[in-house]
Amino acid sequence: NPGSIQLVTGLLMILSGAWFGIEQWHRGSIAGSPATSGTVMLASLPVLLGFQLLLSALNYDIQNVPTKPIHPQFE
């Protein structure tokens, strides 16, 4: 199911982007130097793409509503 793949990939991308951003922010605060724009983009791009994948998974789930009952009693 594409929705499941999008959900897992989106969550992993959000978590990895947030982890990288927090780690770089922590290193920069210890060293006393601000983060470069490239570092900020490397942290924010996976978070944004992960959020888009989560929205896409939600859209896929909403569009695929079953129309035929599974149990014959409810037909």
N, C-alpha and C positions, 0 to 999 in steps of 0.2 A: 504494500500500500504506500503510495507516494506521501501521504500525509504523515505516516509514521517516520519515514526517512527525514522529512522536513522538520518534524518535531525534534527528533534526536539531534540532527545536525544543528538546528537553530539553538537548542539549549547548550550544546557543546561550544558553539561559536560565541555565544553571550558569556558563558563562564570563562572561556579562555581569554577573550578580549578584556573582560573585567579584571581577571587575575593579572594579566600582563600590565594593564594600566596601573593597577594598585602597586604592583611590584616596582615599576619604573618611577612612579610618584614617590614611593618610599625611598628608593635609591637616590633620587634627586634631592629629596628633603634632607637626607643625611649628608650628601656632598655639598649642599647649598647651591646647586645649579638648577635653573629651570629646565623643563622638558622641551626638547626641540619639537617643531611642528611635525616632523616625520614620525617621532615617537608617539605623539598624540594621535596621529592618523592610524598608525599601526595598532593602537589600542581601540580606537573608536570604530574603525571599519568592520571588524568582526562582530562588534556589538550591534551595529546597525544592520548588517546583513543577517545576523541571527534573529533580530526582531522581525525583519521582513519574512524570513522563513517561518517563524512562528505564526505570523499573520496568514501566510499562505497555507499552512497546515490547518489553521482554524477555518479558512475559507473552503478548503477541500472537505473538511469534516461536515460543514454546514450544507454544502451542495450535494453530498451523497447520503441523503435520507432514504432509508428503505421504503419502497412502495408496495412490496408484496410481503404479506405476513409469513413468518417462518413456520408457524404451527398451522396445520390444516383446519383446525377448529375455528380459527379467526378469519377464514377466507370469506 
